């Protein structure tokens, strides 16, 4: 609200960011109507922002359904592979292989149960921390995926620093994360490709782990959603 009432002043005021421009002398009723209109536009903008946030949430829920299928598919594939292995071991009367297969099946079934149990509470369990050797955990996750048809086409390169100390972490949750990353990497190379696993120290208190594939990379439009 100003005495600067020329058209040029009005244009300049709007260009500088004013939502409205009222010149003196002004009519009180007109000023109230203008303020009411501005407040209404603000409410509409807030409603639109809220609706957009809900759309993003719905998109994330839909995406998480795919993530859930992804997480459950991996242990299911492992169970099916080891059921076949167990059947072959029983035919050979090889108790050691049979016992190993049963342990793998039991572990994969437990992983599925834990995922479903977590869904009931809509969150992951609090980490159950133990001392974990990351190269062994990463190798174990890859071995299970390498037995699939896609995994057989992958050329593996390991770059592990010597004498890596164990770290404190939840082996189940870390294993799930590694399996998902490795699955993504393998699926990014449907014909064949190179998978590089790196584990190295990154300072006095940190260990750095990298999973790199020779696929096409993540599409630019998807990158902003990576950590949602």
MARBA-3410 file (N, C-alpha, C, O; in Angstrom, 1 decimal):
228
0.9,-1.2,0.0,0.0,0.0,0.0,0.9,1.2,0.0,1.7,1.4,0.9 ~ 0.8,2.0,-1.1,1.8,3.1,-1.2,1.2,4.3,-2.0,0.2,4.1,-2.7 ~ 1.8,5.4,-1.8,1.4,6.6,-2.6,2.0,6.6,-4.0,1.7,7.5,-4.8 ~ 3.0,5.7,-4.2,3.6,5.7,-5.6,2.6,5.0,-6.5,2.5,3.8,-6.6 ~ 1.8,5.8,-7.2,0.7,5.3,-8.0,0.8,5.3,-9.5,-0.2,5.1,-10.2
2.0,5.5,-10.0,2.1,5.5,-11.4,2.1,4.1,-11.9,2.4,3.1,-11.2 ~ 1.8,3.9,-13.2,1.8,2.5,-13.8,3.2,1.9,-13.7,3.3,0.7,-13.4 ~ 4.2,2.7,-14.0,5.6,2.2,-13.9,5.9,1.7,-12.5,6.6,0.7,-12.3 ~ 5.5,2.5,-11.4,5.7,2.0,-10.1,5.0,0.7,-9.8,5.6,-0.2,-9.1 ~ 3.8,0.6,-10.3,3.0,-0.7,-10.1,3.7,-1.9,-10.7,3.9,-2.9,-10.1
4.2,-1.7,-12.0,4.9,-2.7,-12.7,6.1,-3.1,-12.0,6.4,-4.3,-11.8 ~ 6.9,-2.1,-11.5,8.1,-2.3,-10.8,7.9,-3.1,-9.5,8.6,-4.0,-9.1 ~ 6.8,-2.7,-8.8,6.5,-3.4,-7.5,6.1,-4.8,-7.7,6.6,-5.7,-6.9 ~ 5.4,-5.1,-8.7,5.0,-6.5,-9.0,6.2,-7.3,-9.5,6.4,-8.5,-9.0 ~ 7.1,-6.7,-10.3,8.3,-7.4,-10.7,9.2,-7.7,-9.6,10.0,-8.7,-9.6
9.2,-6.8,-8.5,10.1,-7.0,-7.4,9.5,-8.1,-6.4,10.2,-8.5,-5.4 ~ 8.3,-8.6,-6.7,7.8,-9.8,-5.9,6.5,-9.5,-5.1,6.1,-10.3,-4.4 ~ 5.9,-8.3,-5.3,4.7,-8.0,-4.6,3.6,-8.9,-5.1,3.5,-9.1,-6.3 ~ 2.7,-9.4,-4.2,1.6,-10.2,-4.7,0.4,-9.3,-5.1,-0.4,-9.8,-5.9 ~ 0.4,-8.1,-4.6,-0.7,-7.1,-5.1,-0.1,-5.7,-4.8,0.9,-5.6,-4.1
-0.8,-4.7,-5.4,-0.3,-3.4,-5.3,-1.5,-2.4,-5.2,-2.3,-2.4,-6.1 ~ -1.6,-1.7,-4.1,-2.7,-0.8,-3.9,-2.1,0.6,-3.6,-1.3,0.8,-2.8 ~ -2.6,1.5,-4.4,-2.1,2.9,-4.4,-3.0,3.8,-3.4,-4.2,3.5,-3.4 ~ -2.4,4.7,-2.7,-3.2,5.6,-1.9,-3.7,6.8,-2.8,-3.1,7.1,-3.8 ~ -4.8,7.4,-2.4,-5.7,6.9,-1.3,-6.4,5.6,-1.7,-6.8,5.5,-2.9
-6.7,4.8,-0.7,-7.3,3.5,-1.0,-8.7,3.4,-0.3,-8.9,4.1,0.7 ~ -9.5,2.5,-0.8,-10.8,2.2,-0.2,-10.6,1.0,0.7,-10.1,-0.1,0.3 ~ -11.1,1.1,2.0,-10.9,0.0,3.0,-11.5,-1.3,2.5,-11.0,-2.3,2.7 ~ -12.8,-1.1,1.9,-13.5,-2.3,1.5,-12.7,-3.0,0.4,-12.6,-4.3,0.4 ~ -12.2,-2.3,-0.6,-11.4,-2.8,-1.7,-10.1,-3.5,-1.1,-9.8,-4.6,-1.6
-9.5,-2.9,-0.1,-8.3,-3.5,0.5,-8.6,-4.8,1.2,-7.8,-5.8,1.0 ~ -9.7,-4.9,1.9,-10.1,-6.1,2.6,-10.4,-7.2,1.5,-10.0,-8.4,1.8 ~ -11.1,-6.9,0.4,-11.4,-7.9,-0.6,-10.1,-8.4,-1.2,-9.9,-9.6,-1.5 ~ -9.1,-7.5,-1.5,-7.8,-7.9,-2.0,-7.1,-8.8,-1.1,-6.5,-9.9,-1.5 ~ -7.1,-8.5,0.2,-6.4,-9.3,1.2,-7.1,-10.7,1.3,-6.4,-11.7,1.4
-8.4,-10.7,1.3,-9.1,-11.9,1.3,-8.8,-12.8,0.1,-8.6,-14.0,0.3 ~ -8.7,-12.2,-1.1,-8.3,-13.0,-2.3,-6.9,-13.6,-2.1,-6.7,-14.7,-2.5 ~ -6.0,-12.8,-1.6,-4.6,-13.3,-1.4,-4.6,-14.4,-0.4,-3.9,-15.4,-0.7 ~ -5.3,-14.3,0.7,-5.4,-15.4,1.6,-6.0,-16.7,1.0,-5.6,-17.8,1.3 ~ -7.0,-16.5,0.2,-7.6,-17.6,-0.5,-6.7,-18.3,-1.4,-6.6,-19.5,-1.5
-5.9,-17.5,-2.2,-4.9,-18.1,-3.1,-3.8,-18.8,-2.3,-3.3,-19.8,-2.7 ~ -3.5,-18.3,-1.1,-2.5,-19.0,-0.3,-3.0,-20.3,0.2,-2.3,-21.3,0.2 ~ -4.3,-20.4,0.6,-4.9,-21.6,1.0,-4.9,-22.6,-0.1,-4.6,-23.8,0.0 ~ -5.2,-22.1,-1.4,-5.2,-23.0,-2.5,-3.8,-23.6,-2.8,-3.7,-24.8,-3.1 ~ -2.8,-22.7,-2.7,-1.5,-23.1,-2.9,-1.0,-24.2,-1.9,-0.4,-25.2,-2.2
-1.4,-24.0,-0.6,-1.1,-25.0,0.4,-1.8,-26.3,0.2,-1.2,-27.3,0.4 ~ -3.1,-26.2,-0.3,-3.8,-27.4,-0.6,-3.2,-28.2,-1.7,-3.1,-29.4,-1.7 ~ -2.7,-27.4,-2.7,-2.0,-28.1,-3.9,-0.7,-28.7,-3.4,-0.4,-29.8,-3.8 ~ 0.0,-28.0,-2.5,1.3,-28.6,-2.0,1.0,-29.9,-1.2,1.8,-30.8,-1.3 ~ 0.0,-29.8,-0.4,-0.4,-31.0,0.4,-0.8,-32.2,-0.5,-0.4,-33.3,-0.3
-1.6,-31.9,-1.6,-2.0,-32.9,-2.5,-0.8,-33.5,-3.2,-0.7,-34.7,-3.5 ~ 0.2,-32.6,-3.6,1.4,-33.1,-4.3,2.2,-34.0,-3.3,2.7,-35.0,-3.8 ~ 2.3,-33.6,-2.0,3.0,-34.5,-1.1,2.3,-35.8,-1.0,3.0,-36.9,-0.9 ~ 0.9,-35.9,-1.0,0.2,-37.1,-0.9,0.5,-38.0,-2.1,0.6,-39.2,-2.1 ~ 0.6,-37.3,-3.3,0.9,-38.1,-4.6,2.2,-38.7,-4.5,2.4,-39.8,-4.9
3.2,-37.9,-3.9,4.6,-38.5,-3.8,4.5,-39.7,-2.9,5.2,-40.7,-3.1 ~ 3.8,-39.6,-1.8,3.7,-40.7,-0.8,3.1,-41.9,-1.5,3.5,-43.0,-1.3 ~ 2.0,-41.7,-2.3,1.4,-42.8,-3.0,2.3,-43.4,-4.0,2.4,-44.7,-4.2 ~ 3.1,-42.6,-4.7,4.1,-43.1,-5.6,5.2,-44.0,-4.9,5.6,-45.0,-5.4 ~ 5.6,-43.5,-3.7,6.6,-44.2,-2.9,6.0,-45.6,-2.5,6.7,-46.6,-2.4
4.7,-45.6,-2.1,4.1,-46.8,-1.7,4.0,-47.8,-2.8,4.3,-49.0,-2.7 ~ 3.7,-47.3,-4.0,3.6,-48.2,-5.2,5.0,-48.7,-5.5,5.2,-49.9,-5.9 ~ 6.1,-47.8,-5.4,7.4,-48.2,-5.6,7.9,-49.3,-4.6,8.6,-50.2,-4.9 ~ 7.5,-49.1,-3.3,7.9,-50.0,-2.3,7.3,-51.4,-2.5,7.9,-52.4,-2.1 ~ 6.2,-51.4,-3.2,5.6,-52.8,-3.5,6.6,-53.5,-4.4,6.8,-54.7,-4.2
7.2,-52.8,-5.4,8.1,-53.4,-6.2,9.4,-53.8,-5.4,10.0,-54.9,-5.7 ~ 9.8,-52.9,-4.5,11.0,-53.2,-3.7,10.7,-54.5,-2.8,11.6,-55.3,-2.6 ~ 9.5,-54.6,-2.3,9.1,-55.7,-1.5,9.2,-57.0,-2.3,9.8,-58.0,-1.8 ~ 8.7,-57.0,-3.5,8.7,-58.2,-4.4,10.2,-58.5,-4.6,10.6,-59.7,-4.7 ~ 11.0,-57.5,-4.8,12.4,-57.6,-5.1,13.1,-58.3,-3.9,13.9,-59.3,-4.1
12.8,-57.9,-2.7,13.4,-58.4,-1.5,13.0,-59.8,-1.2,13.8,-60.6,-0.7 ~ 11.8,-60.2,-1.5,11.3,-61.5,-1.2,11.7,-62.5,-2.3,11.9,-63.7,-2.1 ~ 11.8,-62.0,-3.6,12.2,-62.8,-4.7,13.5,-63.5,-4.5,13.7,-64.7,-4.8 ~ 14.5,-62.7,-4.0,15.8,-63.3,-3.8,15.9,-64.5,-2.9,16.4,-65.5,-3.4 ~ 15.4,-64.5,-1.7,15.4,-65.7,-0.9,14.6,-66.8,-1.4,14.9,-68.0,-1.2
13.5,-66.5,-2.2,12.7,-67.5,-2.8,13.5,-68.3,-3.8,13.4,-69.5,-3.9 ~ 14.2,-67.5,-4.6,15.1,-68.1,-5.7,16.1,-69.0,-5.0,16.4,-70.1,-5.4 ~ 16.7,-68.5,-3.9,17.7,-69.3,-3.2,17.1,-70.6,-2.6,17.7,-71.7,-2.7 ~ 15.9,-70.5,-2.1,15.2,-71.7,-1.6,15.0,-72.7,-2.7,15.2,-73.9,-2.5 ~ 14.5,-72.3,-3.8,14.2,-73.2,-4.9,15.5,-73.8,-5.4,15.6,-75.0,-5.7
16.6,-73.1,-5.5,17.9,-73.6,-5.9,18.4,-74.7,-4.9,18.9,-75.8,-5.3 ~ 18.3,-74.4,-3.6,18.8,-75.4,-2.7,17.9,-76.6,-2.5,18.3,-77.6,-2.0 ~ 16.6,-76.4,-2.7,15.7,-77.6,-2.7,16.2,-78.6,-3.8,16.2,-79.8,-3.6 ~ 16.5,-78.0,-5.0,17.0,-78.9,-6.1,18.4,-79.6,-5.6,18.6,-80.7,-5.8 ~ 19.2,-78.7,-5.0,20.5,-79.2,-4.6,20.3,-80.3,-3.5,21.0,-81.3,-3.5
19.4,-80.0,-2.6,19.1,-81.0,-1.5,18.6,-82.3,-2.1,19.0,-83.4,-1.7 ~ 17.7,-82.2,-3.1,17.2,-83.5,-3.7,18.3,-84.3,-4.3,18.4,-85.5,-4.2 ~ 19.2,-83.6,-5.0,20.4,-84.3,-5.6,21.3,-84.9,-4.6,21.8,-86.0,-4.7 ~ 21.5,-84.1,-3.5,22.4,-84.6,-2.4,21.8,-85.8,-1.7,22.5,-86.8,-1.4 ~ 20.4,-85.8,-1.6,19.8,-87.0,-0.9,19.9,-88.2,-1.9,20.1,-89.4,-1.4
19.8,-88.0,-3.2,20.0,-89.1,-4.1,21.4,-89.7,-4.0,21.6,-90.9,-4.2 ~ 22.4,-88.8,-3.8,23.8,-89.3,-3.6,24.1,-89.7,-2.2,25.2,-90.2,-2.0 ~ 23.1,-89.6,-1.3,23.3,-89.9,0.1,24.5,-89.1,0.7,25.3,-89.6,1.5 ~ 24.6,-87.8,0.3,25.6,-86.9,0.7,25.1,-86.1,1.9,24.4,-85.0,1.6 ~ 25.3,-86.5,3.1,24.7,-85.8,4.2,25.3,-84.4,4.5,24.5,-83.5,4.9
26.5,-84.2,4.1,27.1,-82.9,4.3,26.5,-81.8,3.4,26.1,-80.8,3.9 ~ 26.4,-82.1,2.1,25.7,-81.2,1.2,24.2,-81.0,1.6,23.7,-79.9,1.5 ~ 23.6,-82.1,2.0,22.2,-82.0,2.4,22.0,-81.1,3.6,21.1,-80.3,3.6 ~ 22.9,-81.2,4.6,22.8,-80.3,5.8,23.1,-78.9,5.4,22.4,-78.0,5.9 ~ 24.0,-78.6,4.5,24.3,-77.3,4.1,23.1,-76.7,3.3,22.7,-75.5,3.6
22.5,-77.5,2.5,21.3,-77.0,1.7,20.2,-76.7,2.7,19.5,-75.6,2.5 ~ 19.9,-77.5,3.7,18.9,-77.3,4.7,19.1,-76.0,5.4,18.2,-75.2,5.7 ~ 20.4,-75.7,5.8,20.7,-74.5,6.5,20.5,-73.3,5.7,20.0,-72.3,6.2 ~ 20.8,-73.4,4.4,20.5,-72.2,3.4,19.0,-72.0,3.3,18.6,-70.9,3.3 ~ 18.3,-73.1,3.1,16.8,-72.9,3.0,16.2,-72.3,4.3,15.4,-71.4,4.2
16.7,-72.8,5.4,16.2,-72.2,6.7,16.5,-70.8,6.8,15.7,-70.0,7.2 ~ 17.7,-70.4,6.4,18.1,-69.0,6.5,17.3,-68.1,5.6,16.9,-67.0,6.0 ~ 17.1,-68.6,4.4,16.3,-67.8,3.4,14.8,-67.7,3.9,14.2,-66.6,3.7 ~ 14.3,-68.8,4.4,12.9,-68.7,4.9,12.8,-67.7,6.1,11.8,-67.0,6.2 ~ 13.8,-67.7,6.9,13.8,-66.8,8.1,13.9,-65.3,7.6,13.3,-64.5,8.2
14.7,-65.1,6.5,14.7,-63.8,5.9,13.4,-63.3,5.4,13.0,-62.1,5.6 ~ 12.6,-64.2,4.8,11.3,-63.8,4.3,10.4,-63.5,5.5,9.6,-62.6,5.5 ~ 10.5,-64.4,6.5,9.6,-64.2,7.7,9.9,-62.9,8.3,9.0,-62.2,8.8 ~ 11.2,-62.5,8.4,11.6,-61.2,9.0,11.1,-60.0,8.2,10.6,-59.0,8.8 ~ 11.1,-60.1,6.9,10.6,-59.0,6.0,9.1,-58.9,6.3,8.6,-57.7,6.5
8.3,-60.0,6.3,6.9,-59.9,6.4,6.6,-59.4,7.8,5.6,-58.6,8.0 ~ 7.3,-59.9,8.8,7.1,-59.4,10.2,7.3,-57.9,10.3,6.6,-57.2,11.0 ~ 8.3,-57.4,9.6,8.6,-56.0,9.6,7.5,-55.2,9.0,7.2,-54.1,9.4 ~ 6.9,-55.8,7.9,5.8,-55.1,7.3,4.6,-54.9,8.2,3.8,-53.9,8.1 ~ 4.4,-55.8,9.1,3.2,-55.7,10.0,3.3,-54.4,10.9,2.3,-53.8,11.3
4.6,-54.0,11.2,4.8,-52.9,12.0,5.2,-51.7,11.1,5.5,-50.6,11.6 ~ 5.3,-51.9,9.8,5.6,-50.8,8.8,7.0,-50.2,9.1,7.2,-49.1,8.8 ~ 7.9,-51.0,9.6,9.3,-50.6,9.7,10.2,-51.8,9.9,9.7,-52.9,10.2 ~ 11.5,-51.6,9.7,12.5,-52.6,9.9,12.7,-52.8,11.4,12.6,-51.8,12.2 ~ 13.1,-54.0,11.9,13.4,-54.1,13.3,14.7,-53.3,13.6,15.4,-52.9,12.7
14.8,-53.0,14.9,16.1,-52.3,15.3,17.2,-53.3,15.0,17.1,-54.5,15.2 ~ 18.3,-52.7,14.6,19.5,-53.6,14.2,19.9,-54.4,15.4,20.0,-54.0,16.5 ~ 20.2,-55.7,15.1,20.7,-56.6,16.1,22.2,-56.8,15.8,22.6,-57.6,15.0 ~ 23.0,-55.9,16.4,24.4,-55.8,16.1,25.3,-56.9,16.6,25.2,-57.3,17.8 ~ 26.1,-57.4,15.7,27.2,-58.3,16.1,28.4,-57.9,15.3,28.4,-56.9,14.6
29.5,-58.6,15.5,30.7,-58.2,14.7,30.6,-59.0,13.4,30.5,-60.2,13.3 ~ 30.7,-58.2,12.3,30.5,-58.7,10.9,31.8,-58.5,10.1,32.4,-57.4,10.1 ~ 32.2,-59.5,9.3,33.3,-59.4,8.4,32.7,-59.1,7.0,32.1,-59.9,6.4 ~ 32.8,-57.8,6.6,32.1,-57.4,5.4,32.5,-58.2,4.1,31.6,-58.5,3.3 ~ 33.8,-58.4,3.8,34.1,-59.2,2.6,33.4,-60.6,2.6,32.9,-61.0,1.6
33.3,-61.3,3.7,32.7,-62.6,3.8,31.2,-62.4,3.5,30.6,-63.2,2.8 ~ 30.6,-61.4,4.1,29.1,-61.2,4.0,28.8,-60.8,2.5,27.8,-61.3,1.9 ~ 29.6,-60.0,1.9,29.5,-59.6,0.5,29.6,-60.8,-0.4,28.9,-61.0,-1.3 ~ 30.7,-61.6,-0.1,30.9,-62.8,-1.0,29.7,-63.8,-0.8,29.3,-64.4,-1.8 ~ 29.2,-64.0,0.4,28.1,-64.9,0.6,26.8,-64.4,-0.2,26.1,-65.3,-0.7
26.6,-63.1,-0.2,25.4,-62.6,-0.9,25.6,-62.8,-2.4,24.7,-63.2,-3.1 ~ 26.9,-62.7,-2.9,27.1,-62.9,-4.3,27.0,-64.4,-4.7,26.4,-64.7,-5.7 ~ 27.5,-65.2,-3.9,27.5,-66.7,-4.2,26.0,-67.2,-4.4,25.8,-68.0,-5.3 ~ 25.1,-66.7,-3.6,23.7,-67.1,-3.7,23.1,-66.6,-5.0,22.3,-67.3,-5.6 ~ 23.5,-65.4,-5.4,22.9,-64.8,-6.7,23.6,-65.4,-7.9,23.0,-65.5,-9.0
24.9,-65.8,-7.7,25.7,-66.3,-8.9,25.1,-67.7,-9.3,25.4,-68.1,-10.5 ~ 24.3,-68.3,-8.5,23.7,-69.6,-8.9,22.5,-69.4,-9.8,22.0,-70.4,-10.3 ~ 22.0,-68.2,-10.0,20.9,-67.9,-10.9,21.5,-67.9,-12.3,22.7,-67.7,-12.5 ~ 20.6,-67.9,-13.3,21.0,-67.9,-14.7,21.7,-66.6,-15.0,22.7,-66.6,-15.8 ~ 21.2,-65.5,-14.5,21.8,-64.1,-14.8,23.1,-64.0,-14.2,24.1,-63.5,-14.8
23.3,-64.6,-12.9,24.6,-64.5,-12.2,25.7,-65.2,-12.9,26.8,-64.9,-12.7 ~ 25.3,-66.3,-13.7,26.4,-67.1,-14.3,27.1,-66.3,-15.4,28.2,-66.7,-15.8 ~ 26.5,-65.2,-15.9,27.1,-64.5,-17.0,28.0,-63.4,-16.5,28.6,-62.6,-17.3 ~ 28.1,-63.2,-15.2,28.8,-62.1,-14.7,30.3,-62.4,-14.4,30.6,-63.5,-13.9 ~ 31.2,-61.6,-14.9,32.6,-61.7,-14.6,32.9,-60.9,-13.3,32.7,-59.7,-13.2
33.3,-61.6,-12.2,33.5,-61.0,-10.9,35.0,-60.6,-10.7,35.9,-61.3,-11.0 ~ 35.1,-59.3,-10.2,36.4,-58.8,-9.8,36.3,-58.4,-8.3,35.5,-57.6,-7.9 ~ 37.2,-59.0,-7.5,37.2,-58.6,-6.1,38.5,-57.7,-5.8,39.6,-58.1,-6.2 ~ 38.2,-56.6,-5.2,39.3,-55.7,-4.7,39.2,-55.5,-3.2,38.6,-54.5,-2.8 ~ 39.7,-56.4,-2.4,39.5,-56.4,-1.0,40.8,-56.0,-0.4,41.9,-56.7,-0.6
40.8,-55.0,0.5,42.1,-54.6,1.2,42.4,-55.8,2.2,41.6,-56.4,2.8 ~ 43.7,-56.0,2.3,44.2,-57.1,3.2,43.9,-56.7,4.7,44.0,-55.5,5.0 ~ 43.6,-57.7,5.4,43.5,-57.5,6.9,42.4,-56.6,7.3,42.6,-55.9,8.3 ~ 41.3,-56.7,6.7,40.1,-55.9,7.0,39.6,-56.3,8.4,39.3,-57.5,8.6 ~ 39.4,-55.3,9.3,38.8,-55.7,10.6,37.3,-55.9,10.5,36.7,-55.3,9.6
36.7,-56.6,11.5,35.3,-56.7,11.5,34.6,-55.4,11.9,35.3,-54.5,12.5 ~ 33.4,-55.2,11.5,32.6,-54.0,11.9,31.4,-54.4,12.7,31.0,-55.6,12.6 ~ 30.8,-53.5,13.4,29.6,-53.8,14.2,28.4,-53.5,13.3,28.3,-52.4,12.8 ~ 27.5,-54.5,13.2,26.3,-54.3,12.3,25.4,-55.5,12.4,25.7,-56.5,13.0 ~ 24.2,-55.3,11.8,23.2,-56.3,11.7,23.5,-57.2,10.5,23.3,-56.6,9.4
23.9,-58.4,10.6,24.3,-59.2,9.4,23.1,-59.4,8.5,23.3,-59.5,7.3 ~ 21.9,-59.6,9.1,20.7,-59.8,8.2,20.4,-58.6,7.4,20.1,-58.7,6.2 ~ 20.3,-57.4,8.0,20.0,-56.2,7.3,21.1,-55.8,6.3,20.8,-55.4,5.2 ~ 22.3,-56.0,6.7,23.4,-55.7,5.8,23.4,-56.7,4.6,23.5,-56.3,3.5 ~ 23.1,-58.0,4.9,23.0,-59.0,3.8,21.9,-58.6,2.9,22.0,-58.8,1.7
20.7,-58.2,3.4,19.6,-57.8,2.6,20.0,-56.6,1.7,19.7,-56.6,0.5 ~ 20.7,-55.6,2.2,21.1,-54.5,1.4,22.1,-54.9,0.3,22.0,-54.5,-0.8 ~ 23.1,-55.7,0.7,24.0,-56.2,-0.3,23.3,-57.0,-1.4,23.6,-56.8,-2.6 ~ 22.4,-57.9,-1.0,21.7,-58.7,-2.0,20.9,-57.8,-3.0,20.9,-58.1,-4.2 ~ 20.2,-56.8,-2.4,19.5,-55.9,-3.3,20.4,-55.2,-4.3,20.1,-55.0,-5.5
21.5,-54.7,-3.8,22.4,-53.9,-4.6,23.1,-54.9,-5.7,23.2,-54.5,-6.9 ~ 23.4,-56.1,-5.3,24.0,-57.0,-6.2,23.0,-57.4,-7.3,23.3,-57.6,-8.4 ~ 21.7,-57.6,-6.8,20.7,-58.0,-7.8,20.5,-56.9,-8.8,20.4,-57.2,-10.0 ~ 20.4,-55.6,-8.3,20.3,-54.5,-9.3,21.5,-54.5,-10.3,21.3,-54.3,-11.5 ~ 22.7,-54.8,-9.7,23.9,-54.7,-10.6,23.8,-55.8,-11.7,24.1,-55.6,-12.8
23.4,-57.0,-11.2,23.3,-58.2,-12.2,22.2,-57.9,-13.2,22.4,-58.2,-14.4 ~ 21.1,-57.4,-12.7,20.0,-57.2,-13.7,20.3,-56.0,-14.7,19.7,-56.0,-15.7 ~ 21.2,-55.2,-14.3,21.7,-54.1,-15.2,22.6,-54.6,-16.3,22.9,-53.9,-17.3 ~ 23.0,-55.9,-16.2,23.8,-56.5,-17.2,23.2,-57.8,-17.7,23.7,-58.8,-17.5 ~ 22.1,-57.7,-18.5,21.3,-58.9,-18.8,22.0,-59.8,-19.7,21.8,-61.0,-19.7
22.9,-59.3,-20.6,23.7,-60.2,-21.5,24.9,-60.7,-20.8,25.1,-61.9,-20.6 ~ 25.8,-59.8,-20.5,27.0,-60.2,-19.7,27.6,-58.9,-19.2,27.3,-57.8,-19.7 ~ 28.6,-59.0,-18.3,29.2,-57.8,-17.8,30.2,-58.1,-16.7,30.4,-59.2,-16.3 ~ 30.8,-57.0,-16.2,31.8,-57.1,-15.1,31.2,-56.5,-13.8,30.7,-55.4,-13.8 ~ 31.3,-57.3,-12.8,30.9,-56.8,-11.4,32.1,-56.7,-10.6,32.9,-57.6,-10.4
32.3,-55.5,-10.0,33.5,-55.2,-9.2,33.1,-54.9,-7.8,32.3,-54.0,-7.5 ~ 33.7,-55.7,-6.9,33.4,-55.5,-5.4,34.6,-55.0,-4.8,35.7,-55.5,-4.9 ~ 34.5,-53.9,-4.0,35.6,-53.3,-3.4,35.3,-53.1,-1.9,34.2,-52.6,-1.5 ~ 36.3,-53.4,-1.0,36.2,-53.1,0.4,37.5,-52.6,0.8,38.5,-53.3,0.7 ~ 37.5,-51.4,1.4,38.8,-50.8,1.9,38.6,-49.9,3.0,37.5,-49.3,3.2
39.6,-49.6,3.8,39.5,-48.6,4.9,39.5,-47.2,4.3,40.1,-46.9,3.3 ~ 38.7,-46.4,4.9,38.6,-45.0,4.5,38.8,-44.0,5.6,38.0,-43.1,5.9 ~ 40.0,-44.2,6.3,40.3,-43.4,7.5,40.4,-44.3,8.7,40.1,-45.5,8.6 ~ 40.7,-43.7,9.8,40.9,-44.5,11.0,39.7,-45.1,11.6,39.8,-46.1,12.3 ~ 38.5,-44.6,11.2,37.3,-45.2,11.8,36.2,-45.7,10.8,35.1,-45.9,11.2
36.6,-45.8,9.6,35.6,-46.1,8.6,36.1,-47.2,7.6,37.3,-47.4,7.3 ~ 35.1,-48.0,7.1,35.4,-48.9,6.0,34.4,-48.6,4.9,33.3,-48.4,5.0 ~ 35.0,-48.6,3.7,34.3,-48.2,2.5,34.0,-49.4,1.6,34.9,-50.3,1.5 ~ 32.8,-49.6,1.2,32.4,-50.7,0.4,31.7,-50.2,-0.9,30.8,-49.3,-0.9 ~ 32.1,-50.8,-2.0,31.6,-50.3,-3.3,31.2,-51.6,-4.1,31.8,-52.6,-4.1
30.0,-51.4,-4.8,29.5,-52.4,-5.7,29.3,-51.7,-7.1,28.5,-50.9,-7.2 ~ 30.1,-52.1,-8.1,30.1,-51.4,-9.4,29.8,-52.4,-10.5,30.4,-53.5,-10.5 ~ 28.9,-52.0,-11.4,28.6,-52.9,-12.5,29.0,-52.1,-13.8,29.1,-50.9,-13.8 ~ 29.0,-52.9,-14.9,29.3,-52.3,-16.2,28.1,-52.0,-17.0,28.1,-51.9,-18.3 ~ 26.9,-51.9,-16.3,25.7,-51.6,-17.0,25.6,-50.2,-17.4,26.5,-49.4,-17.3
24.4,-49.8,-17.9,24.2,-48.4,-18.4,24.1,-47.3,-17.4,24.1,-46.1,-17.7 ~ 23.9,-47.7,-16.1,23.8,-46.7,-15.1,22.3,-46.3,-14.8,21.4,-46.8,-15.5 ~ 22.1,-45.6,-13.7,20.7,-45.2,-13.3,20.3,-44.0,-14.2,21.0,-43.0,-14.4 ~ 19.1,-44.1,-14.7,18.5,-43.0,-15.6,18.4,-41.7,-14.8,18.1,-41.7,-13.6 ~ 18.7,-40.6,-15.4,18.8,-39.3,-14.8,17.5,-39.0,-14.0,17.5,-38.4,-12.9
16.4,-39.3,-14.7,15.1,-39.0,-14.0,14.8,-39.7,-12.8,13.9,-39.4,-12.0 ~ 15.5,-40.8,-12.5,15.3,-41.7,-11.3,16.2,-41.3,-10.2,15.9,-41.7,-9.0 ~ 17.2,-40.5,-10.5,18.3,-40.3,-9.4,17.8,-39.5,-8.3,18.2,-39.7,-7.1 ~ 16.8,-38.6,-8.5,16.3,-37.7,-7.4,15.5,-38.6,-6.4,15.3,-38.1,-5.3 ~ 15.1,-39.8,-6.8,14.3,-40.6,-5.9,15.1,-41.7,-5.1,14.6,-42.5,-4.4
16.4,-41.7,-5.4,17.3,-42.7,-4.9,17.1,-43.0,-3.4,17.0,-44.1,-2.9 ~ 17.2,-41.9,-2.6,17.2,-42.1,-1.1,15.8,-41.9,-0.5,15.7,-41.7,0.7 ~ 14.8,-42.0,-1.3,13.4,-42.0,-0.7,13.0,-43.3,-0.4,11.8,-43.5,0.1
END
